[in-house]
């Protein structure tokens, strides 16, 4: 997953450079500044895989990089027509990466970051004389729905991982002493794996 996130960041930067080169964005007075920001982001995206941090995949330190992604994309969107900026297409990358890393909590935190970025850009944009409230509502709803769905799958993955962990701890000790106690221990563990308080076993003796 770490490699996937790193490569996703590189691909995002690369295609953004290609797009802005083939079709320069508006307004023209910020065009050079947007290109400089994008080139700096591309350099950082290349450096991160070359100098990897010796940290666990879900370490909180990685939040700094996802915050950087969000701030760079927000600044690029601000420089390129704000709410109508094409760079909003890359914003779900933050949600996907943070969900992969921290599951449901990552999706919620990513949604808060993205919505804050959207309001910071959108509110001044709709107050500058040309109302683009429809863009703000549609984008905000899209990001919230995306975060909700990603959060669900993140929570499901965490639940499946916890169940597999409990299943892996299954007792394989041989029968020693009281067979009823041994069987009761197995049934209790099976009930815990299945998420129920009691378990009914029907045994058909051949």
C-alpha positions as CSV (number, residue, x, y, z in Angstrom):
1,X,0.0,0.0,0.0
2,X,2.8,2.4,0.7
3,X,4.2,2.0,-2.8
4,X,0.8,2.4,-4.3
5,X,0.3,5.7,-2.4
6,X,3.8,6.9,-3.5
7,X,3.2,6.0,-7.1
8,X,-0.2,7.6,-7.0
9,X,1.3,10.8,-5.9
10,X,3.9,10.7,-8.7
11,X,1.2,9.9,-11.3
12,X,-1.0,12.7,-10.0
13,X,1.9,15.2,-10.4
14,X,3.0,13.9,-13.8
15,X,-0.5,14.1,-15.4
16,X,-1.1,17.5,-13.9
17,X,2.1,18.8,-15.5
18,X,1.1,17.3,-18.8
19,X,-2.4,18.8,-18.6
20,X,-1.3,22.2,-17.6
21,X,1.4,22.2,-20.3
22,X,-1.0,21.2,-23.1
23,X,-3.8,23.4,-22.0
24,X,-2.7,26.3,-19.7
25,X,-5.1,27.1,-17.0
26,X,-6.9,30.4,-16.2
27,X,-6.5,33.1,-15.0
28,X,-3.3,34.0,-16.9
29,X,-1.7,36.1,-14.2
30,X,-1.3,33.1,-11.9
31,X,-0.2,30.6,-14.7
32,X,3.5,30.8,-13.9
33,X,3.0,30.5,-10.2
34,X,0.8,27.4,-10.6
35,X,3.5,25.8,-12.8
36,X,6.1,26.5,-10.1
37,X,4.0,25.0,-7.4
38,X,3.3,21.9,-9.5
39,X,6.9,21.4,-10.3
40,X,7.9,21.6,-6.7
41,X,5.2,19.1,-5.8
42,X,6.5,16.8,-8.5
43,X,10.0,17.0,-7.1
44,X,8.7,16.1,-3.6
45,X,6.7,13.2,-5.0
46,X,9.9,11.8,-6.5
47,X,12.0,12.3,-3.4
48,X,9.5,10.6,-1.0
49,X,9.9,7.0,-2.5
50,X,13.7,7.5,-2.9
51,X,14.2,8.4,0.8
52,X,11.5,6.2,2.5
53,X,10.8,6.7,6.2
54,X,11.4,3.6,8.4
55,X,7.9,3.9,9.9
56,X,4.9,1.6,10.1
57,X,2.3,2.0,7.4
58,X,-0.2,3.5,9.9
59,X,2.2,5.8,11.7
60,X,0.7,9.2,12.5
61,X,3.8,10.8,10.9
62,X,2.4,10.0,7.5
63,X,-0.3,12.5,8.1
64,X,2.2,15.3,7.3
65,X,2.5,14.0,3.7
66,X,-1.3,13.8,3.3
67,X,-1.6,17.3,4.7
68,X,1.0,18.4,2.1
69,X,-1.0,16.8,-0.7
70,X,-4.2,18.6,0.4
71,X,-2.5,22.0,0.8
72,X,-0.7,21.8,-2.6
73,X,-3.9,20.8,-4.4
74,X,-5.8,23.6,-2.5
75,X,-3.2,26.2,-3.6
76,X,-3.3,25.0,-7.2
77,X,-7.1,25.1,-7.2
78,X,-7.0,28.6,-5.7
79,X,-4.6,29.7,-8.5
80,X,-6.6,28.2,-11.3
81,X,-10.2,29.4,-11.2
82,X,-11.0,28.3,-7.7
83,X,-14.2,26.2,-7.6
84,X,-14.0,25.4,-11.3
85,X,-10.4,24.4,-11.2
86,X,-9.6,21.1,-12.8
87,X,-7.3,20.2,-9.9
88,X,-10.3,19.2,-7.8
89,X,-10.3,16.0,-9.8
90,X,-7.2,14.9,-7.8
91,X,-8.6,15.7,-4.4
92,X,-10.1,12.1,-3.9
93,X,-6.5,10.9,-3.8
94,X,-6.2,12.2,-0.3
95,X,-9.3,10.4,0.8
96,X,-8.3,7.1,-0.8
97,X,-4.7,7.2,0.7
98,X,-5.9,8.1,4.2
99,X,-8.6,5.4,4.1
100,X,-6.0,2.8,3.0
101,X,-3.7,3.9,5.9
102,X,-6.1,4.4,8.8
103,X,-9.4,2.9,7.7
104,X,-12.6,4.6,8.9
105,X,-10.7,7.2,11.0
106,X,-8.6,8.1,8.0
107,X,-11.7,8.6,5.8
108,X,-13.3,10.9,8.4
109,X,-10.1,12.9,9.0
110,X,-9.6,13.1,5.2
111,X,-13.1,14.4,4.7
112,X,-12.6,17.1,7.3
113,X,-9.4,18.2,5.6
114,X,-11.0,18.2,2.1
115,X,-14.2,20.0,3.3
116,X,-12.1,22.6,5.1
117,X,-10.1,23.2,2.0
118,X,-13.3,23.4,-0.1
119,X,-14.9,26.0,2.2
120,X,-11.7,28.1,2.4
121,X,-11.6,28.3,-1.4
122,X,-15.3,28.3,-2.2
123,X,-16.7,30.8,0.2
124,X,-14.6,33.7,-1.0
125,X,-15.2,32.6,-4.6
126,X,-19.0,32.8,-4.3
127,X,-18.8,36.2,-2.6
128,X,-16.7,37.8,-5.3
129,X,-19.6,38.9,-7.5
130,X,-20.0,35.8,-9.7
131,X,-21.9,33.2,-7.7
132,X,-20.7,29.6,-8.1
133,X,-22.7,28.2,-5.2
134,X,-23.8,25.2,-7.3
135,X,-20.1,24.1,-7.7
136,X,-19.6,24.4,-3.9
137,X,-22.7,22.4,-3.1
138,X,-22.0,19.6,-5.6
139,X,-18.3,19.3,-4.8
140,X,-19.0,19.3,-1.0
141,X,-21.7,16.6,-1.4
142,X,-19.5,14.5,-3.6
143,X,-16.6,14.5,-1.2
144,X,-18.9,13.7,1.8
145,X,-20.4,10.8,-0.1
146,X,-17.0,9.5,-1.1
147,X,-15.7,9.8,2.4
148,X,-18.8,7.9,3.8
149,X,-18.4,5.1,1.3
150,X,-14.7,4.8,1.8
151,X,-15.2,4.9,5.5
152,X,-17.6,2.0,5.3
153,X,-15.1,-0.1,3.4
154,X,-12.4,0.9,5.8
155,X,-14.4,-0.1,8.8
156,X,-15.3,-3.4,7.1
157,X,-11.7,-4.1,6.4
158,X,-10.7,-3.4,10.0
159,X,-13.5,-5.7,11.2
160,X,-12.4,-8.5,8.9
161,X,-8.8,-8.1,10.0
162,X,-9.9,-8.3,13.7
163,X,-11.9,-11.4,13.0
164,X,-9.0,-13.1,11.2
165,X,-6.8,-12.2,14.1
166,X,-9.2,-13.9,16.5
167,X,-9.4,-16.9,14.2
168,X,-5.6,-17.2,14.0
169,X,-5.5,-17.5,17.8
170,X,-7.5,-20.7,17.7
171,X,-6.4,-23.1,20.3
172,X,-4.8,-26.2,18.9
173,X,-3.8,-27.8,22.2
174,X,-4.4,-31.5,22.4
175,X,-7.1,-32.9,24.6
176,X,-5.7,-33.0,28.2
177,X,-7.9,-33.9,31.1
178,X,-11.6,-32.9,30.9
179,X,-12.9,-33.2,27.4
180,X,-16.0,-31.1,28.2
181,X,-13.9,-28.2,29.3
182,X,-11.7,-28.6,26.2
183,X,-14.8,-28.6,23.9
184,X,-16.3,-25.7,25.8
185,X,-13.1,-23.7,25.2
186,X,-13.2,-24.4,21.5
187,X,-16.9,-23.4,21.3
188,X,-16.3,-20.2,23.3
189,X,-13.5,-19.2,20.9
190,X,-15.8,-20.0,17.9
191,X,-18.5,-17.8,19.3
192,X,-16.0,-15.0,19.8
193,X,-14.9,-15.3,16.2
194,X,-18.5,-15.3,14.9
195,X,-19.4,-12.3,17.2
196,X,-22.1,-14.0,19.2
197,X,-22.4,-14.6,23.0
198,X,-23.6,-18.2,22.7
199,X,-23.1,-21.1,20.3
200,X,-25.3,-24.1,19.6
201,X,-23.4,-27.1,18.2
202,X,-25.3,-30.0,16.6
203,X,-23.1,-33.1,16.5
204,X,-24.2,-36.0,14.3
205,X,-22.3,-39.1,15.2
206,X,-21.7,-41.5,12.3
